[in-house]
Amino acid sequence: MMDEPSKVSVPGEGVGSWELLGVWWRFFWRYAIVWALLLLGGGCILNFLSGILYDSRLLFTLTLIYSSTANAAASLCVFVYILNRHFRRSAVMVSTAAGRPVFRAKLRAWFHYYWRFLLFSFGIALLSGALLPLAARWLGQEPLAFLKYSKYVGNVSMIPASLFAFQLLMRRKGGKQLLRISTCGGC
């Protein structure tokens, strides 16, 4: 039987920023590992397919579709896993606003997280990519030489994008609140 939340807290009322950061980190490292494993498996399949299929446009399209699907699947799996579950050495947990582990509520909460994550990730990557040549010029380097680092900007932008999306999801108030940080009673 699931542990029922004994005390419900809203960020700013009892549970502070450190707890929010801790809960997000518990989500993010699990998500990053699952996503990396899915991408490694997809890379192995892609290497196999490259020997069979010789159309580079088709392989590129398959790669884009698979990586997007793997990203969504990894975040969904981890999101569903951590909701309404206490963490091993912590009494703090993320719970749905209803307090019951209803899959529909979990799916709705994930969707609201994921579309924000996509927007933030794209925006941060776009802004960072635009600022990269300016930073190169400011450092006295050739701006075109710094473009080789632009491939890392999208991956790095996922960290703050995930944090911002998670934080916004937790800060919804009233009837719009989908998730909350709770402490479990018997943990």
Rosetta blueprint (number, residue, H / E / L):
1 M L
2 M L
3 D L
4 E L
5 P E
6 S E
7 K E
8 V E
9 S E
10 V E
11 P E
12 G L
13 E E
14 G E
15 V E
16 G L
17 S H
18 W H
19 E H
20 L H
21 L H
22 G H
23 V H
24 W H
25 W H
26 R H
27 F H
28 F H
29 W H
30 R H
31 Y H
32 A H
33 I H
34 V H
35 W H
36 A H
37 L H
38 L H
39 L H
40 L H
41 G H
42 G H
43 G H
44 C H
45 I H
46 L H
47 N H
48 F H
49 L H
50 S H
51 G H
52 I H
53 L L
54 Y L
55 D L
56 S H
57 R H
58 L H
59 L H
60 F H
61 T H
62 L H
63 T H
64 L H
65 I H
66 Y H
67 S H
68 S H
69 T H
70 A H
71 N H
72 A H
73 A H
74 A H
75 S H
76 L H
77 C H
78 V H
79 F H
80 V H
81 Y H
82 I H
83 L L
84 N L
85 R L
86 H L
87 F L
88 R L
89 R L
90 S L
91 A L
92 V E
93 M E
94 V E
95 S E
96 T E
97 A L
98 A L
99 G L
100 R L
101 P L
102 V L
103 F H
104 R H
105 A H
106 K H
107 L H
108 R H
109 A H
110 W H
111 F H
112 H H
113 Y H
114 Y H
115 W H
116 R H
117 F H
118 L H
119 L H
120 F H
121 S H
122 F H
123 G H
124 I H
125 A H
126 L H
127 L H
128 S H
129 G H
130 A H
131 L H
132 L H
133 P H
134 L H
135 A H
136 A H
137 R H
138 W H
139 L L
140 G L
141 Q L
142 E L
143 P H
144 L H
145 A H
146 F H
147 L H
148 K H
149 Y H
150 S H
151 K H
152 Y H
153 V H
154 G H
155 N H
156 V H
157 S H
158 M H
159 I H
160 P H
161 A H
162 S H
163 L H
164 F H
165 A H
166 F H
167 Q H
168 L H
169 L H
170 M H
171 R L
172 R L
173 K L
174 G H
175 G H
176 K H
177 Q L
178 L L
179 L E
180 R E
181 I E
182 S E
183 T E
184 C E
185 G L
186 G L
187 C L
